[in-house]
Amino acid sequence: MTSIELWLSELGAVKSADDPCLWQWHLPKWLAEIELKQDELRVTWTQDTKKSQFDFPYGLPRQDVEAALVQGP
């Protein structure tokens, strides 16, 4: 397990059985799909029927990415 996968697992995200690069993170107010791309993390938040997407380059500090993920859409 890579450090990114370990970190996502610690957050409570679950790896897709069909796509090893796709993770889902369910929180009470929204769902985040986190895709491990070659150069970035792509996050798509779904809240009710609204979707928001953002790409985080791997060079960003983990704390900054985690804070943005927790903040949500």
Chimera marker file (.cmm) of the C-alpha trace (Angstrom):
<marker_set name="trace">
<marker id="1" x="0.000" y="0.000" z="0.000" r="1" g="1" b="0" radius="0.5"/>
<marker id="2" x="1.418" y="3.382" z="-1.000" r="1" g="1" b="0" radius="0.5"/>
<marker id="3" x="1.581" y="6.318" z="1.404" r="1" g="1" b="0" radius="0.5"/>
<marker id="4" x="-1.310" y="8.016" z="-0.440" r="1" g="1" b="0" radius="0.5"/>
<marker id="5" x="-3.431" y="4.872" z="-0.208" r="1" g="1" b="0" radius="0.5"/>
<marker id="6" x="-2.609" y="4.531" z="3.484" r="1" g="1" b="0" radius="0.5"/>
<marker id="7" x="-3.534" y="8.172" z="4.076" r="1" g="1" b="0" radius="0.5"/>
<marker id="8" x="-6.864" y="7.795" z="2.204" r="1" g="1" b="0" radius="0.5"/>
<marker id="9" x="-7.614" y="4.660" z="4.182" r="1" g="1" b="0" radius="0.5"/>
<marker id="10" x="-6.878" y="6.483" z="7.456" r="1" g="1" b="0" radius="0.5"/>
<marker id="11" x="-9.329" y="9.206" z="6.417" r="1" g="1" b="0" radius="0.5"/>
<marker id="12" x="-12.004" y="6.543" z="6.007" r="1" g="1" b="0" radius="0.5"/>
<marker id="13" x="-12.041" y="6.407" z="2.203" r="1" g="1" b="0" radius="0.5"/>
<marker id="14" x="-12.702" y="3.042" z="0.570" r="1" g="1" b="0" radius="0.5"/>
<marker id="15" x="-10.895" y="1.779" z="-2.522" r="1" g="1" b="0" radius="0.5"/>
<marker id="16" x="-13.085" y="0.717" z="-5.439" r="1" g="1" b="0" radius="0.5"/>
<marker id="17" x="-13.115" y="-3.005" z="-6.141" r="1" g="1" b="0" radius="0.5"/>
<marker id="18" x="-13.358" y="-2.263" z="-9.881" r="1" g="1" b="0" radius="0.5"/>
<marker id="19" x="-10.790" y="0.536" z="-10.228" r="1" g="1" b="0" radius="0.5"/>
<marker id="20" x="-7.692" y="0.584" z="-7.972" r="1" g="1" b="0" radius="0.5"/>
<marker id="21" x="-7.203" y="4.304" z="-8.684" r="1" g="1" b="0" radius="0.5"/>
<marker id="22" x="-10.667" y="5.304" z="-7.456" r="1" g="1" b="0" radius="0.5"/>
<marker id="23" x="-11.616" y="5.855" z="-3.830" r="1" g="1" b="0" radius="0.5"/>
<marker id="24" x="-14.925" y="6.907" z="-2.251" r="1" g="1" b="0" radius="0.5"/>
<marker id="25" x="-15.232" y="8.861" z="0.947" r="1" g="1" b="0" radius="0.5"/>
<marker id="26" x="-18.687" y="9.186" z="2.482" r="1" g="1" b="0" radius="0.5"/>
<marker id="27" x="-19.409" y="11.910" z="5.003" r="1" g="1" b="0" radius="0.5"/>
<marker id="28" x="-22.804" y="12.968" z="6.379" r="1" g="1" b="0" radius="0.5"/>
<marker id="29" x="-23.181" y="15.993" z="4.090" r="1" g="1" b="0" radius="0.5"/>
<marker id="30" x="-21.452" y="14.795" z="0.911" r="1" g="1" b="0" radius="0.5"/>
<marker id="31" x="-19.611" y="12.083" z="-0.983" r="1" g="1" b="0" radius="0.5"/>
<marker id="32" x="-16.147" y="12.523" z="-2.434" r="1" g="1" b="0" radius="0.5"/>
<marker id="33" x="-14.750" y="10.417" z="-5.251" r="1" g="1" b="0" radius="0.5"/>
<marker id="34" x="-10.973" y="10.611" z="-5.188" r="1" g="1" b="0" radius="0.5"/>
<marker id="35" x="-9.138" y="9.504" z="-8.302" r="1" g="1" b="0" radius="0.5"/>
<marker id="36" x="-5.396" y="8.899" z="-8.243" r="1" g="1" b="0" radius="0.5"/>
<marker id="37" x="-4.177" y="10.314" z="-11.547" r="1" g="1" b="0" radius="0.5"/>
<marker id="38" x="-0.621" y="10.317" z="-12.877" r="1" g="1" b="0" radius="0.5"/>
<marker id="39" x="0.175" y="13.888" z="-11.758" r="1" g="1" b="0" radius="0.5"/>
<marker id="40" x="-2.638" y="14.769" z="-9.354" r="1" g="1" b="0" radius="0.5"/>
<marker id="41" x="-5.517" y="13.772" z="-7.135" r="1" g="1" b="0" radius="0.5"/>
<marker id="42" x="-8.860" y="14.538" z="-8.767" r="1" g="1" b="0" radius="0.5"/>
<marker id="43" x="-11.668" y="14.998" z="-6.271" r="1" g="1" b="0" radius="0.5"/>
<marker id="44" x="-15.318" y="15.136" z="-7.228" r="1" g="1" b="0" radius="0.5"/>
<marker id="45" x="-17.651" y="16.062" z="-4.397" r="1" g="1" b="0" radius="0.5"/>
<marker id="46" x="-21.363" y="15.280" z="-4.643" r="1" g="1" b="0" radius="0.5"/>
<marker id="47" x="-23.736" y="17.094" z="-2.329" r="1" g="1" b="0" radius="0.5"/>
<marker id="48" x="-27.428" y="16.488" z="-3.019" r="1" g="1" b="0" radius="0.5"/>
<marker id="49" x="-27.491" y="16.849" z="-6.823" r="1" g="1" b="0" radius="0.5"/>
<marker id="50" x="-24.613" y="19.340" z="-7.076" r="1" g="1" b="0" radius="0.5"/>
<marker id="51" x="-21.136" y="18.217" z="-8.158" r="1" g="1" b="0" radius="0.5"/>
<marker id="52" x="-17.855" y="20.082" z="-7.705" r="1" g="1" b="0" radius="0.5"/>
<marker id="53" x="-14.475" y="18.973" z="-8.982" r="1" g="1" b="0" radius="0.5"/>
<marker id="54" x="-10.942" y="20.023" z="-8.154" r="1" g="1" b="0" radius="0.5"/>
<marker id="55" x="-7.493" y="18.683" z="-9.010" r="1" g="1" b="0" radius="0.5"/>
<marker id="56" x="-4.719" y="18.716" z="-6.395" r="1" g="1" b="0" radius="0.5"/>
<marker id="57" x="-1.133" y="18.401" z="-7.683" r="1" g="1" b="0" radius="0.5"/>
<marker id="58" x="0.905" y="15.831" z="-5.768" r="1" g="1" b="0" radius="0.5"/>
<marker id="59" x="3.394" y="18.574" z="-4.844" r="1" g="1" b="0" radius="0.5"/>
<marker id="60" x="0.963" y="20.240" z="-2.421" r="1" g="1" b="0" radius="0.5"/>
<marker id="61" x="1.546" y="19.556" z="1.276" r="1" g="1" b="0" radius="0.5"/>
<marker id="62" x="-0.624" y="16.707" z="2.560" r="1" g="1" b="0" radius="0.5"/>
<marker id="63" x="-2.067" y="18.941" z="5.306" r="1" g="1" b="0" radius="0.5"/>
<marker id="64" x="-3.343" y="21.419" z="2.705" r="1" g="1" b="0" radius="0.5"/>
<marker id="65" x="-4.980" y="18.705" z="0.619" r="1" g="1" b="0" radius="0.5"/>
<marker id="66" x="-6.539" y="17.084" z="3.683" r="1" g="1" b="0" radius="0.5"/>
<marker id="67" x="-7.901" y="20.430" z="4.888" r="1" g="1" b="0" radius="0.5"/>
<marker id="68" x="-9.466" y="21.054" z="1.459" r="1" g="1" b="0" radius="0.5"/>
<marker id="69" x="-10.944" y="17.545" z="1.340" r="1" g="1" b="0" radius="0.5"/>
<marker id="70" x="-12.486" y="17.889" z="4.800" r="1" g="1" b="0" radius="0.5"/>
<marker id="71" x="-13.865" y="21.328" z="3.925" r="1" g="1" b="0" radius="0.5"/>
<marker id="72" x="-15.725" y="19.729" z="1.038" r="1" g="1" b="0" radius="0.5"/>
<marker id="73" x="-17.434" y="21.436" z="-1.848" r="1" g="1" b="0" radius="0.5"/>
<link id1="1" id2="2" r="1" g="1" b="0" radius="0.2"/>
<link id1="2" id2="3" r="1" g="1" b="0" radius="0.2"/>
<link id1="3" id2="4" r="1" g="1" b="0" radius="0.2"/>
<link id1="4" id2="5" r="1" g="1" b="0" radius="0.2"/>
<link id1="5" id2="6" r="1" g="1" b="0" radius="0.2"/>
<link id1="6" id2="7" r="1" g="1" b="0" radius="0.2"/>
<link id1="7" id2="8" r="1" g="1" b="0" radius="0.2"/>
<link id1="8" id2="9" r="1" g="1" b="0" radius="0.2"/>
<link id1="9" id2="10" r="1" g="1" b="0" radius="0.2"/>
<link id1="10" id2="11" r="1" g="1" b="0" radius="0.2"/>
<link id1="11" id2="12" r="1" g="1" b="0" radius="0.2"/>
<link id1="12" id2="13" r="1" g="1" b="0" radius="0.2"/>
<link id1="13" id2="14" r="1" g="1" b="0" radius="0.2"/>
<link id1="14" id2="15" r="1" g="1" b="0" radius="0.2"/>
<link id1="15" id2="16" r="1" g="1" b="0" radius="0.2"/>
<link id1="16" id2="17" r="1" g="1" b="0" radius="0.2"/>
<link id1="17" id2="18" r="1" g="1" b="0" radius="0.2"/>
<link id1="18" id2="19" r="1" g="1" b="0" radius="0.2"/>
<link id1="19" id2="20" r="1" g="1" b="0" radius="0.2"/>
<link id1="20" id2="21" r="1" g="1" b="0" radius="0.2"/>
<link id1="21" id2="22" r="1" g="1" b="0" radius="0.2"/>
<link id1="22" id2="23" r="1" g="1" b="0" radius="0.2"/>
<link id1="23" id2="24" r="1" g="1" b="0" radius="0.2"/>
<link id1="24" id2="25" r="1" g="1" b="0" radius="0.2"/>
<link id1="25" id2="26" r="1" g="1" b="0" radius="0.2"/>
<link id1="26" id2="27" r="1" g="1" b="0" radius="0.2"/>
<link id1="27" id2="28" r="1" g="1" b="0" radius="0.2"/>
<link id1="28" id2="29" r="1" g="1" b="0" radius="0.2"/>
<link id1="29" id2="30" r="1" g="1" b="0" radius="0.2"/>
<link id1="30" id2="31" r="1" g="1" b="0" radius="0.2"/>
<link id1="31" id2="32" r="1" g="1" b="0" radius="0.2"/>
<link id1="32" id2="33" r="1" g="1" b="0" radius="0.2"/>
<link id1="33" id2="34" r="1" g="1" b="0" radius="0.2"/>
<link id1="34" id2="35" r="1" g="1" b="0" radius="0.2"/>
<link id1="35" id2="36" r="1" g="1" b="0" radius="0.2"/>
<link id1="36" id2="37" r="1" g="1" b="0" radius="0.2"/>
<link id1="37" id2="38" r="1" g="1" b="0" radius="0.2"/>
<link id1="38" id2="39" r="1" g="1" b="0" radius="0.2"/>
<link id1="39" id2="40" r="1" g="1" b="0" radius="0.2"/>
<link id1="40" id2="41" r="1" g="1" b="0" radius="0.2"/>
<link id1="41" id2="42" r="1" g="1" b="0" radius="0.2"/>
<link id1="42" id2="43" r="1" g="1" b="0" radius="0.2"/>
<link id1="43" id2="44" r="1" g="1" b="0" radius="0.2"/>
<link id1="44" id2="45" r="1" g="1" b="0" radius="0.2"/>
<link id1="45" id2="46" r="1" g="1" b="0" radius="0.2"/>
<link id1="46" id2="47" r="1" g="1" b="0" radius="0.2"/>
<link id1="47" id2="48" r="1" g="1" b="0" radius="0.2"/>
<link id1="48" id2="49" r="1" g="1" b="0" radius="0.2"/>
<link id1="49" id2="50" r="1" g="1" b="0" radius="0.2"/>
<link id1="50" id2="51" r="1" g="1" b="0" radius="0.2"/>
<link id1="51" id2="52" r="1" g="1" b="0" radius="0.2"/>
<link id1="52" id2="53" r="1" g="1" b="0" radius="0.2"/>
<link id1="53" id2="54" r="1" g="1" b="0" radius="0.2"/>
<link id1="54" id2="55" r="1" g="1" b="0" radius="0.2"/>
<link id1="55" id2="56" r="1" g="1" b="0" radius="0.2"/>
<link id1="56" id2="57" r="1" g="1" b="0" radius="0.2"/>
<link id1="57" id2="58" r="1" g="1" b="0" radius="0.2"/>
<link id1="58" id2="59" r="1" g="1" b="0" radius="0.2"/>
<link id1="59" id2="60" r="1" g="1" b="0" radius="0.2"/>
<link id1="60" id2="61" r="1" g="1" b="0" radius="0.2"/>
<link id1="61" id2="62" r="1" g="1" b="0" radius="0.2"/>
<link id1="62" id2="63" r="1" g="1" b="0" radius="0.2"/>
<link id1="63" id2="64" r="1" g="1" b="0" radius="0.2"/>
<link id1="64" id2="65" r="1" g="1" b="0" radius="0.2"/>
<link id1="65" id2="66" r="1" g="1" b="0" radius="0.2"/>
<link id1="66" id2="67" r="1" g="1" b="0" radius="0.2"/>
<link id1="67" id2="68" r="1" g="1" b="0" radius="0.2"/>
<link id1="68" id2="69" r="1" g="1" b="0" radius="0.2"/>
<link id1="69" id2="70" r="1" g="1" b="0" radius="0.2"/>
<link id1="70" id2="71" r="1" g="1" b="0" radius="0.2"/>
<link id1="71" id2="72" r="1" g="1" b="0" radius="0.2"/>
<link id1="72" id2="73" r="1" g="1" b="0" radius="0.2"/>
</marker_set>
